[in-house]
Amino acid sequence: MKKILFLFGTRPEAIKMAPLIKCFSGDEHFEVKVGVTAQHREMLDQVLSFFEIKVDYDLNIMTPNQTLHQLTADLISRITNEILLKEHFDFVFVQGDTTTVLAAAMAAFYQKIKVIHIEAGLRSHDMNSPFPEEMNRVLTSKLAAIHFCPTENSKQNLVSENIKDNVFVVGNTVIDALFSGLEKIKTSSEKELLEKYNFIDFSKKIILVTCHRRENFGKPFEEICDALIEISNQFDETVEIVYPVHLNPNIKDVAHKKLNRKNIQLIAPLDYPELIWMMNKSSIILTDSGGIQEEAPSLGKPVLVLREVTERTEGVDAGTAILVGSSKEKILLETTKLLTDLSYYNLISKASNPYGDGTTSDKIKKIVNAF
């Protein structure tokens, strides 16, 4: 029996690890342990509860006004002392591109424990965007022993960096989580969610907006807000914009100051089940989130990406996502086309999802079993 540790810190990591934890926990060849750093405390806990994940180690790492330097150093030290030195692990699984991922990979590498990187090989090819996530991914790839890539594109990114051993294309576990989550909601929560959000007019076309990345702070976010105001004015009888506003004051203060319109609903951040439910209810999604870029195509929802560059280029190439950045003109142009041109909408909404079919976790377990 191999002892494996799933180590993660944020809500997106937890979502993408959840189906893997369930898959490996049901296999007698593995003893599974779960560690969290809690980079996202409240949002992380919501996902752990929804997917019924039992945590063995909780570092609760965050402190007020923490710098990246301090966070990274604290993570490496505490992961080592409070987890890796407590018991022997054969593999440590990390997912994505957060500071937790890089610190966990370094700590495991120093202990000569094999690192398995889930969602390996994504690249924007710009070290400053997304920051510091792009560098976190690049460095983690140098430390990992096994690389599970969501697409052929991501595999080729690793090959171009001379990383060629133990590289596998398996799809993205986010699609496994999406299908599992929607099934749970359908059987237990649909009626409650409709009652909770009864102030939203679902007879209109819903435009779901999520925007929180630091690259959009300041003038870019103000321009995004100006675009949303223009859309709300032009389509006030047929469209409702729903924006779960991030708690960061760089976003929250500006959004509440500028977006005071009757058909713009500014709501509290959504937990994971509410988010995927709202995505399913929407017609169009405007987002700077990486995970939503992957999930939305499986729901047949066109995505306008509020970023200048994306490391998830496959969605753009497949036609399921359109890169609009923070440009008011581009956001208005593409949103208007999607709202008024049915053939254009259908072309994008029916494009196939390049990120997976919901069987990624099984593929990963089969490959790890072979090791």
Buried (B, 14 or more C-beta within 10 A) or exposed (E): EBEBBBBBBBBBBBBBBBBBBBBBBEBEEBBBBBBBBBBBBEBBBBBBEBBEBEBBBBBEBBEEEEEEEEBBEBBBEBBBEEBBEEEEBBBBBBBBBBBBBBBBBBBBBEBEBBBBBBBBBBBBEEEEBBBBBBBBBBBBBEBBBBBBBBBEBBBBBBEEEEBEEBBBBBBBBBBBBBBBBBEBBEEEBEEEBEEEBEEBEEEBBBBBBBBBBEBBBEEBBBBBBBBBBBBBEBBBEEBBBBBBBBEEEBBBEBBEEBBEBEBBBBBEBBBBBBBBBBBBBBBBBBBBBBBBBBBBBBBBBBBBBBBBBBBBBBBBEBBBBBBBBBBBEBBBBBBBBBBEEEEBBEEBBEBEBBBBEBBBBBBBBEBBEEE
